[in-house]
Amino acid sequence: MISIGLLLIRLVIGLSFMAHGAQKLFGWFGGHGLKGTGGWFESIGMKPGARMALIAGLSELVGGALFAVGFLTPLAALMIAGTMLIAIIKVHGPNGYWSTQNGYEYNLTLLVVAISIAIIGPGYYAIDALIF
């Protein structure tokens, strides 16, 4: 039963991050693509914006995919946690804790979930369980 719970967590978090990455990279799901995201990154002091958007988008897309299937789970968790840490520092941190005030509550939750899965392990229903 624990492995099913871990699978559900990995799938929801991983697929969500993949979608966020696709927003940044391709403009899918209502996103702004590299150009739009890059422009916004520039506006918050992350330069060069297009390169930072590419790195963030790839981290979310690839990290999310790896996390969802449970492959190289610690690396996937670091990719997810890294993007959330930067989101906290650059965007949400100054707004305080609560997500209702655009704070870092949700970002911190995702960061802790990702790191916790890396510590616990991805469970039986993961590629890592087949390989390692």
C-alpha positions in Angstrom: 0.0 0.0 0.0 2.9 2.4 0.7 4.2 1.9 -2.8 0.8 2.8 -4.3 0.8 6.0 -2.2 4.3 6.9 -3.3 3.3 6.2 -6.9 0.3 8.6 -6.6 2.4 11.3 -5.1 5.1 10.9 -7.8 2.5 10.9 -10.6 0.6 14.0 -9.4 3.8 16.0 -8.6 5.8 14.8 -11.6 3.0 15.4 -14.2 2.3 18.8 -12.7 5.9 19.8 -13.1 6.0 18.5 -16.6 3.0 20.7 -17.4 4.7 23.7 -15.9 7.9 23.0 -17.9 5.8 22.7 -21.1 4.3 26.1 -20.3 7.7 27.7 -20.1 9.3 25.9 -23.0 6.5 25.6 -25.5 3.7 27.9 -24.4 1.4 24.9 -23.8 -1.4 24.9 -21.2 -1.7 28.7 -21.3 2.0 29.3 -20.8 4.0 32.1 -22.4 6.8 30.0 -24.0 10.5 30.8 -23.8 10.2 34.3 -25.0 7.4 35.4 -22.7 8.8 33.5 -19.7 12.3 34.9 -20.5 10.9 38.4 -20.5 9.3 37.9 -17.2 12.5 36.4 -15.7 14.4 39.5 -16.9 11.8 41.7 -15.2 12.6 40.0 -11.9 16.3 40.3 -12.3 17.1 36.8 -13.7 19.3 37.4 -16.7 19.7 36.4 -19.4 15.9 35.7 -19.2 15.6 33.3 -22.1 18.4 31.1 -20.8 17.0 31.1 -17.3 13.6 30.2 -18.7 15.1 27.3 -20.7 16.9 26.0 -17.6 13.8 26.3 -15.4 11.6 24.7 -18.1 13.9 21.8 -18.7 14.3 21.3 -15.0 10.6 21.1 -14.5 9.9 19.0 -17.6 12.7 16.5 -17.3 12.7 16.5 -13.4 8.9 16.0 -13.5 9.1 13.1 -16.0 11.9 11.4 -14.0 10.0 11.9 -10.8 6.7 10.6 -12.2 8.3 7.3 -13.4 10.6 7.0 -10.5 13.8 7.0 -12.4 16.9 8.6 -10.9 14.6 9.8 -8.2 17.1 11.8 -6.1 18.2 13.7 -9.2 14.6 14.4 -10.2 13.8 15.6 -6.6 16.8 17.9 -6.7 15.6 19.4 -10.0 12.1 20.0 -8.6 13.4 21.3 -5.3 15.8 23.6 -7.0 13.2 25.2 -9.1 11.0 25.7 -6.0 13.9 27.1 -4.0 14.5 29.7 -6.7 10.8 30.5 -6.9 10.8 31.0 -3.2 13.8 33.3 -3.2 13.0 35.3 -6.3 9.2 35.5 -6.3 7.3 34.2 -3.3 9.5 34.7 -0.3 9.0 38.5 0.0 5.3 37.9 0.2 5.4 35.9 3.4 4.3 32.3 4.0 0.6 32.1 2.9 -0.1 31.2 -0.7 -3.3 33.3 -0.5 -0.9 36.3 -0.3 1.3 34.9 -3.2 3.6 33.6 -0.5 5.9 30.5 -0.5 3.6 28.0 1.3 2.9 25.9 -1.8 6.4 26.1 -3.2 7.8 24.9 0.2 5.3 22.0 0.3 6.4 20.8 -3.2 10.0 21.2 -2.3 9.6 19.1 0.9 7.5 16.4 -0.9 10.2 16.0 -3.5 13.0 15.8 -1.1 11.0 13.5 1.2 10.4 11.0 -1.7 14.1 11.1 -2.5 14.9 10.2 1.1 12.1 7.6 1.5 12.6 6.2 -2.0 10.2 6.0 -4.9 8.5 2.8 -3.9 8.1 -0.6 -5.6 6.3 0.9 -8.7 9.3 2.8 -10.0 12.0 2.3 -12.6 14.6 2.7 -9.8 13.1 -0.3 -8.0 13.7 -2.4 -11.1 17.3 -1.2 -11.7 18.8 -0.6 -8.3 
